[in-house]
Amino acid sequence: MNAFLRYTVLRALVFLGCLLLLWLLGLRGEENLLLLVVGAALLSMVVSFVALQRFRRDYSEQVAGAVERRTAAKRARGGDRRSDEEAEDEESDRSRQHETDPADDDFR
């Protein structure tokens, strides 16, 4: 099971567990529904931060590895190609230099 799916399922289970706990503690009525859901969300955030730290780290390592592989593949595929932004910056620098270069001014 990939790390993202495992972490997501565990977060959902923690939320449902907190929801059940608060419901058992007495937040049962329709007037307490908002308090039940918001309380369960806040409680599950705290519990997930502490209890699911290892799974979160595994997921972030998986994402970082995927980004590194994509970057390496892009470099291997593209060689020394410049980005569009770099090409535009270079073009604007050349045009600004041409505008301010007195040697290119034929009207003097």
KOLNUFI-567894 format. One line per field, with one value per residue: residue number from 1; residue in one letter; chain; x, z, y of N, C-alpha, C in turn. Coordinates in nm, 4 decimals. Layout:
# KOLNUFI-567894
n [NUM_...]
res [A_...]
chain [A_...]
nc1 [X_...]
nc3 [Z_...]
nc2 [Y_...]
cac1 [X_...]
cac3 [Z_...]
cac2 [Y_...]
cc1 [X_...]
cc3 [Z_...]
cc2 [Y_...]
***
This chain:
# KOLNUFI-567894
n [1_2_3_4_5_6_7_8_9_10_11_12_13_14_15_16_17_18_19_20_21_22_23_24_25_26_27_28_29_30_31_32_33_34_35_36_37_38_39_40_41_42_43_44_45_46_47_48_49_50_51_52_53_54_55_56_57_58_59_60_61_62_63_64_65_66_67_68_69_70_71_72_73_74_75_76_77_78_79_80_81_82_83_84_85_86_87_88_89_90_91_92_93_94_95_96_97_98_99_100_101_102_103_104_105_106_107_108]
res [M_N_A_F_L_R_Y_T_V_L_R_A_L_V_F_L_G_C_L_L_L_L_W_L_L_G_L_R_G_E_E_N_L_L_L_L_V_V_G_A_A_L_L_S_M_V_V_S_F_V_A_L_Q_R_F_R_R_D_Y_S_E_Q_V_A_G_A_V_E_R_R_T_A_A_K_R_A_R_G_G_D_R_R_S_D_E_E_A_E_D_E_E_S_D_R_S_R_Q_H_E_T_D_P_A_D_D_D_F_R]
chain [A_A_A_A_A_A_A_A_A_A_A_A_A_A_A_A_A_A_A_A_A_A_A_A_A_A_A_A_A_A_A_A_A_A_A_A_A_A_A_A_A_A_A_A_A_A_A_A_A_A_A_A_A_A_A_A_A_A_A_A_A_A_A_A_A_A_A_A_A_A_A_A_A_A_A_A_A_A_A_A_A_A_A_A_A_A_A_A_A_A_A_A_A_A_A_A_A_A_A_A_A_A_A_A_A_A_A_A]
nc1 [0.0854_0.0605_0.2295_0.0846_-0.1875_-0.2070_-0.1519_-0.3657_-0.5900_-0.5408_-0.5583_-0.8296_-0.9437_-0.8572_-0.9962_-1.2627_-1.2592_-1.2203_-1.4545_-1.6432_-1.5651_-1.6204_-1.8931_-1.9757_-1.9122_-2.1151_-2.1950_-2.4429_-2.6882_-2.8824_-2.8370_-2.5788_-2.4260_-2.2490_-2.0513_-1.9644_-1.8497_-1.6519_-1.5027_-1.4130_-1.2563_-1.0522_-0.9427_-0.8602_-0.6625_-0.4584_-0.4045_-0.3297_-0.1019_0.0805_0.0629_0.0808_0.3246_0.5428_0.4293_0.3652_0.6202_0.7216_0.5541_0.6287_0.8932_0.8501_0.7265_0.9330_1.1279_0.9994_0.9877_1.2606_1.3288_1.1776_1.2914_1.5547_1.5038_1.3979_1.6165_1.7920_1.6515_1.6133_1.8589_2.0606_1.8644_1.7093_1.4768_1.1588_1.1277_1.3928_1.4897_1.3277_1.4099_1.6757_1.6428_1.5067_1.7059_1.9006_1.7629_1.7277_1.9936_2.0676_1.9095_2.0224_2.2851_2.5241_2.6861_2.5365_2.3698_2.2586_2.1836_2.3348]
nc3 [0.0000_-0.0856_0.0630_0.0857_0.0672_0.2867_0.5004_0.4698_0.5133_0.7786_0.9028_0.8608_1.0098_1.2672_1.2959_1.2878_1.5162_1.7150_1.6783_1.7551_2.0243_2.1352_2.0911_2.2539_2.4941_2.5272_2.3403_2.1663_2.0678_1.8134_1.8316_1.9163_1.7066_1.5360_1.7211_1.7889_1.5450_1.4853_1.7218_1.7095_1.4805_1.5589_1.7799_1.6501_1.4848_1.6647_1.7806_1.5490_1.4713_1.6663_1.6888_1.4279_1.3206_1.2147_0.9831_0.8392_0.7896_0.6272_0.4060_0.3216_0.2484_0.0343_-0.1479_-0.1835_-0.3018_-0.5432_-0.6627_-0.6935_-0.8738_-1.0989_-1.1563_-1.2184_-1.4425_-1.6157_-1.6510_-1.7780_-2.0104_-2.1248_-2.1412_-2.1576_-2.1678_-2.1497_-1.9306_-2.0132_-1.8826_-1.8290_-2.0896_-2.1764_-1.9967_-2.0741_-2.3361_-2.2900_-2.1495_-2.3511_-2.5320_-2.3779_-2.3384_-2.5992_-2.6497_-2.4804_-2.5578_-2.6788_-2.9036_-3.0945_-3.1867_-3.4565_-3.5122_-3.4131]
nc2 [-0.1172_0.2174_0.5007_0.7400_0.6642_0.4924_0.6716_0.8519_0.6863_0.6102_0.8625_0.9177_0.7105_0.7803_1.0221_0.9284_0.7673_0.9629_1.1049_0.9122_0.8782_1.1353_1.1379_0.9292_1.0482_1.2263_1.4215_1.4231_1.5189_1.6938_1.9636_1.9695_1.8885_2.0379_2.1100_1.8536_1.7580_1.9558_1.9448_1.6780_1.6953_1.8757_1.7385_1.5039_1.6062_1.6715_1.4204_1.2770_1.4185_1.3478_1.0621_0.9596_1.0246_0.8781_0.7637_0.9915_1.0908_0.8829_0.9158_1.1753_1.1266_0.9557_1.1298_1.3194_1.1551_1.0924_1.3449_1.3982_1.1924_1.2667_1.5157_1.4390_1.2784_1.4676_1.6367_1.4577_1.4035_1.6551_1.7769_2.0573_2.2512_2.5675_2.7299_2.8765_3.1195_3.1949_3.2290_3.4414_3.6413_3.6734_3.7663_4.0102_4.1435_4.1695_4.3362_4.5675_4.6386_4.6952_4.9193_5.1106_5.1297_5.3395_5.3049_5.1804_5.3702_5.5369_5.7938_6.0029]
cac1 [0.0000_0.1488_0.2335_-0.0228_-0.3138_-0.2007_-0.1634_-0.5014_-0.6812_-0.5176_-0.6150_-0.9759_-0.9766_-0.8382_-1.1094_-1.3827_-1.2425_-1.2455_-1.5981_-1.7111_-1.5333_-1.6979_-2.0345_-1.9954_-1.9011_-2.2390_-2.2290_-2.5285_-2.8055_-2.8687_-2.7822_-2.4352_-2.3634_-2.1347_-1.9494_-1.9143_-1.7629_-1.5351_-1.4228_-1.3465_-1.1522_-0.9400_-0.8818_-0.7909_-0.5396_-0.3569_-0.3696_-0.2583_0.0306_0.1667_0.0607_0.1078_0.4463_0.6228_0.3621_0.3795_0.7594_0.7306_0.4873_0.7090_1.0087_0.8025_0.7049_1.0646_1.1910_0.9336_1.0308_1.3997_1.3314_1.1258_1.3913_1.6657_1.4574_1.3829_1.7520_1.8467_1.5761_1.6225_1.9952_2.0881_1.7628_1.6726_1.3335_1.1023_1.1549_1.5327_1.5025_1.2658_1.4965_1.7929_1.5976_1.4794_1.8356_1.9629_1.6933_1.7593_2.1319_2.0685_1.8477_2.1074_2.4215_2.5425_2.7556_2.4372_2.2832_2.2985_2.1335_2.4245]
cac3 [0.0000_-0.0907_0.1888_0.0877_0.0957_0.4247_0.5895_0.4579_0.5810_0.9224_0.9475_0.8631_1.1242_1.3893_1.3030_1.3254_1.6560_1.7970_1.6657_1.8400_2.1631_2.1768_2.0906_2.3752_2.6086_2.5469_2.2344_2.0825_2.0117_1.6887_1.8662_1.9412_1.5882_1.4938_1.8241_1.7760_1.4268_1.5016_1.8301_1.6597_1.3861_1.6358_1.8577_1.5596_1.4373_1.7687_1.7904_1.4261_1.4725_1.7556_1.6672_1.2888_1.2780_1.1292_0.8541_0.7702_0.7439_0.5139_0.2922_0.2710_0.1801_-0.0946_-0.2349_-0.2159_-0.3982_-0.6731_-0.7183_-0.7374_-0.9958_-1.2099_-1.1884_-1.2858_-1.5757_-1.6970_-1.6888_-1.8742_-2.1343_-2.1839_-2.1520_-2.1016_-2.2162_-2.0554_-1.9115_-2.0858_-1.8076_-1.8504_-2.2261_-2.1811_-1.9241_-2.1568_-2.4483_-2.2440_-2.1185_-2.4783_-2.5908_-2.2951_-2.3654_-2.7323_-2.6396_-2.4067_-2.6100_-2.7703_-3.0257_-3.1903_-3.2183_-3.5868_-3.5287_-3.3539]
cac2 [0.0000_0.3334_0.5757_0.8398_0.5974_0.4446_0.7871_0.9046_0.5932_0.6217_0.9912_0.9021_0.6252_0.8599_1.1147_0.8528_0.7286_1.0823_1.1318_0.8140_0.9092_1.2526_1.0989_0.8504_1.1382_1.2991_1.5176_1.3391_1.5850_1.7694_2.0946_1.9510_1.8286_2.1187_2.0939_1.7166_1.7453_2.0433_1.8879_1.5576_1.7374_1.9317_1.6304_1.4110_1.6711_1.6568_1.2781_1.2393_1.4809_1.2712_0.9173_0.9204_1.0922_0.7876_0.7492_1.1196_1.0958_0.7903_0.9785_1.2865_1.0672_0.9056_1.2456_1.3748_1.0638_1.1082_1.4735_1.3819_1.1101_1.3480_1.6170_1.3710_1.2372_1.5894_1.6798_1.3613_1.4161_1.7884_1.8246_2.1895_2.3452_2.6723_2.7473_2.9898_3.2415_3.2311_3.2789_3.5733_3.7341_3.7006_3.8480_4.1461_4.2047_4.2084_4.4505_4.6836_4.6747_4.7537_5.0512_5.2035_5.1249_5.4540_5.2641_5.1365_5.4834_5.5918_5.9296_6.1038]
cc1 [0.0899_0.1284_0.1199_-0.1551_-0.3174_-0.2207_-0.3052_-0.6023_-0.6642_-0.5732_-0.7665_-1.0188_-0.9606_-0.9540_-1.2361_-1.3763_-1.2699_-1.3928_-1.6777_-1.6874_-1.6154_-1.8471_-2.0667_-1.9877_-2.0224_-2.2746_-2.3160_-2.6395_-2.7752_-2.8087_-2.6315_-2.3598_-2.2395_-2.0197_-1.8859_-1.8139_-1.6370_-1.4449_-1.3469_-1.2343_-1.0301_-0.8672_-0.8041_-0.6646_-0.4269_-0.3105_-0.2890_-0.1180_0.1283_0.1764_0.1015_0.2341_0.5298_0.5611_0.3718_0.5202_0.7792_0.6692_0.5712_0.8351_0.9694_0.7825_0.8390_1.1378_1.1310_0.9760_1.1738_1.4083_1.2821_1.2256_1.5082_1.6254_1.4436_1.5190_1.8103_1.7790_1.6030_1.7629_2.0104_1.9875_1.7291_1.5218_1.2868_1.1339_1.2983_1.5533_1.4425_1.3519_1.6171_1.7569_1.5713_1.6089_1.9061_1.8957_1.7190_1.9017_2.1428_2.0117_1.9397_2.2501_2.4413_2.6132_2.6559_2.3466_2.3334_2.2593_2.2263_2.5299]
cc3 [0.0000_0.0330_0.1980_0.1270_0.2407_0.5229_0.5873_0.5302_0.7326_0.9779_0.9569_0.9820_1.2574_1.4059_1.3472_1.4699_1.7503_1.7934_1.7573_1.9883_2.2132_2.1806_2.2173_2.5016_2.6232_2.4420_2.1305_2.0125_1.8841_1.7143_1.8920_1.8192_1.5429_1.5934_1.8170_1.6615_1.4416_1.6129_1.7859_1.5627_1.4601_1.7152_1.7676_1.5014_1.5376_1.7781_1.6677_1.4240_1.5559_1.7119_1.5263_1.2328_1.1830_0.9908_0.7716_0.7136_0.6230_0.3885_0.2353_0.1999_0.0431_-0.1936_-0.2775_-0.3174_-0.5368_-0.7400_-0.7696_-0.8653_-1.1166_-1.2531_-1.2634_-1.4270_-1.6681_-1.7414_-1.7951_-2.0102_-2.2045_-2.1996_-2.0832_-2.1518_-2.1074_-2.0416_-1.9916_-2.0155_-1.8283_-1.9897_-2.2390_-2.1105_-2.0086_-2.2750_-2.4049_-2.2058_-2.2453_-2.5376_-2.5093_-2.3213_-2.5017_-2.7290_-2.5739_-2.4585_-2.7099_-2.9000_-3.1344_-3.2355_-3.3470_-3.6040_-3.4700_-3.4491]
cc2 [0.1233_0.4206_0.6775_0.7760_0.5486_0.5594_0.8441_0.8162_0.6029_0.7524_0.9823_0.8167_0.6986_0.9578_1.0421_0.8057_0.8455_1.1196_1.0382_0.8436_1.0276_1.2221_1.0197_0.9370_1.2300_1.4016_1.4466_1.4143_1.6602_1.9071_2.0876_1.8977_1.9058_2.1045_1.9548_1.7056_1.8308_1.9900_1.7642_1.5930_1.7906_1.8238_1.5339_1.4734_1.6527_1.5115_1.2341_1.2966_1.3991_1.1250_0.8753_0.9845_1.0050_0.7738_0.8773_1.1344_1.0034_0.8516_1.0923_1.2358_1.0136_1.0206_1.3051_1.2863_1.0774_1.2383_1.4632_1.2998_1.1898_1.4530_1.5550_1.3285_1.3573_1.6401_1.5877_1.3757_1.5488_1.8404_1.9589_2.2922_2.4445_2.6768_2.8677_3.1208_3.2886_3.2888_3.4187_3.6777_3.7716_3.7904_3.9917_4.2176_4.2507_4.3304_4.5773_4.7308_4.7431_4.8952_5.1517_5.2086_5.2387_5.4162_5.2229_5.2513_5.5498_5.7374_6.0352_6.1445]
***
